[in-house]
Amino acid sequence: AYQAADTQQSELPWQSWQGLSVAVWQGQRILLANQKVKSLPRLMKKVAIDFLIIENDAVTTLAPLLDRFEVKQLVIGASNSKALVKKLQQEASLHRLCHHALWYQGALVVTQ
């Protein structure tokens, strides 16, 4: 489980939505895909999120998510296969999306 890196080490208040998990921490909107995403609903407009976290090989491509969400930072977790990590990094680069792969870059430290 993801935890806030503050002094209390409190669990984030995750809410389930369409097979994804959503949380807000210190004003930052976080979307977590940690299980296979079968289909996503159509949205009237793109929803802005600060962090998109991909774990457990939950997606094979970023396209359906990027069609629906305006993502500031992609975090590719260490539970993904290395082949998928490389694929998602390449796809993120093509979309000029800021990304961080834990396999290669280690922990992501977020400061405000």
Backbone torsions as a table, in degrees:
resi	resn	phi	psi	omega
1	ALA	NA	145.9	178.0
2	TYR	-82.4	138.0	179.2
3	GLN	-124.5	148.3	175.0
4	ALA	-69.3	138.6	-178.4
5	ALA	-91.0	46.7	176.5
6	ASP	-103.3	-176.3	-174.8
7	THR	-67.1	-25.2	179.7
8	GLN	-86.5	-15.4	-176.8
9	GLN	51.7	43.3	-177.5
10	SER	-79.3	147.7	175.4
11	GLU	-66.8	144.3	175.2
12	LEU	-73.1	146.7	179.2
13	PRO	-82.5	79.9	-176.8
14	TRP	-72.4	139.2	172.8
15	GLN	-120.7	139.1	178.9
16	SER	-84.8	137.0	177.6
17	TRP	-150.1	114.6	175.0
18	GLN	52.4	39.0	179.4
19	GLY	83.8	0.6	177.5
20	LEU	-112.3	165.8	174.3
21	SER	-114.9	139.2	-176.2
22	VAL	-126.6	138.0	176.4
23	ALA	-147.5	157.0	171.6
24	VAL	-122.5	126.8	179.9
25	TRP	-132.9	120.5	-178.8
26	GLN	49.7	41.7	177.7
27	GLY	80.9	-2.2	-179.7
28	GLN	-94.1	126.3	178.5
29	ARG	-88.0	125.6	-174.3
30	ILE	-121.8	131.5	176.4
31	LEU	-118.7	124.6	-177.6
32	LEU	-115.4	122.8	172.2
33	ALA	-109.2	104.3	-178.8
34	ASN	-125.6	11.3	171.6
35	GLN	-143.1	159.6	-176.4
36	LYS	-53.1	128.0	178.4
37	VAL	-95.6	112.2	-176.3
38	LYS	-79.3	-53.2	177.7
39	SER	-153.4	150.6	179.2
40	LEU	-117.3	146.0	179.0
41	PRO	-72.1	155.4	172.4
42	ARG	-72.6	141.5	178.5
43	LEU	-116.8	148.7	-179.8
44	MET	-63.1	-36.7	176.5
45	LYS	-149.5	163.5	179.8
46	LYS	-64.9	141.5	178.4
47	VAL	-99.5	128.7	-179.9
48	ALA	-78.4	128.6	174.0
49	ILE	-132.5	151.1	-178.0
50	ASP	-85.6	-40.5	-178.1
51	PHE	-133.5	130.2	170.4
52	LEU	-110.8	117.5	-178.8
53	ILE	-108.4	126.2	178.1
54	ILE	-111.1	125.5	178.0
55	GLU	-133.9	162.8	170.9
56	ASN	55.3	34.4	-179.5
57	ASP	51.9	39.7	-174.1
58	ALA	-67.2	-27.1	178.5
59	VAL	-131.1	157.1	175.5
60	THR	-106.1	-14.4	177.9
61	THR	-150.9	153.3	179.4
62	LEU	-84.6	-16.5	-171.5
63	ALA	-49.1	-51.9	-178.0
64	PRO	-61.5	-34.2	179.0
65	LEU	-73.7	-42.8	-178.8
66	LEU	-71.1	-21.2	173.9
67	ASP	-69.8	-24.8	-173.2
68	ARG	-110.9	-20.6	-174.4
69	PHE	-128.5	139.6	171.9
70	GLU	-92.5	104.9	-170.4
71	VAL	-101.4	129.0	175.8
72	LYS	-83.0	-41.0	-175.9
73	GLN	-144.4	129.5	175.1
74	LEU	-97.9	131.3	175.0
75	VAL	-116.5	118.9	-179.3
76	ILE	-102.3	109.4	-173.8
77	GLY	-71.2	162.8	-177.5
78	ALA	-75.6	-9.2	178.7
79	SER	-82.8	-4.3	176.5
80	ASN	-82.0	152.2	175.8
81	SER	-65.3	150.1	-178.5
82	LYS	-62.2	-34.5	178.5
83	ALA	-63.7	-41.8	178.8
84	LEU	-68.6	-38.3	178.2
85	VAL	-56.9	-48.4	-179.4
86	LYS	-62.3	-41.9	179.6
87	LYS	-62.8	-45.9	-179.6
88	LEU	-66.5	-35.4	176.4
89	GLN	-62.8	-44.1	179.5
90	GLN	-63.6	-43.9	179.4
91	GLU	-63.8	-42.3	178.1
92	ALA	-61.5	-42.1	179.0
93	SER	-62.3	-41.3	178.4
94	LEU	-60.5	-34.7	179.6
95	HIS	-89.8	5.1	-177.6
96	ARG	54.9	41.0	-178.5
97	LEU	-98.4	125.3	176.1
98	CYS	-60.6	128.1	-177.2
99	HIS	-141.9	156.0	-177.9
100	HIS	-139.2	119.8	179.9
101	ALA	-105.8	117.2	-176.9
102	LEU	-62.8	-32.0	178.6
103	TRP	-55.8	-40.0	-172.1
104	TYR	-106.0	-26.3	-173.1
105	GLN	-112.8	-4.9	-179.4
106	GLY	74.5	-164.0	-174.8
107	ALA	-61.1	144.9	174.2
108	LEU	-95.1	121.6	179.2
109	VAL	-103.7	122.6	-179.1
110	VAL	-110.1	124.8	177.6
111	THR	-121.6	155.7	178.6
112	GLN	-119.0	NA	NA
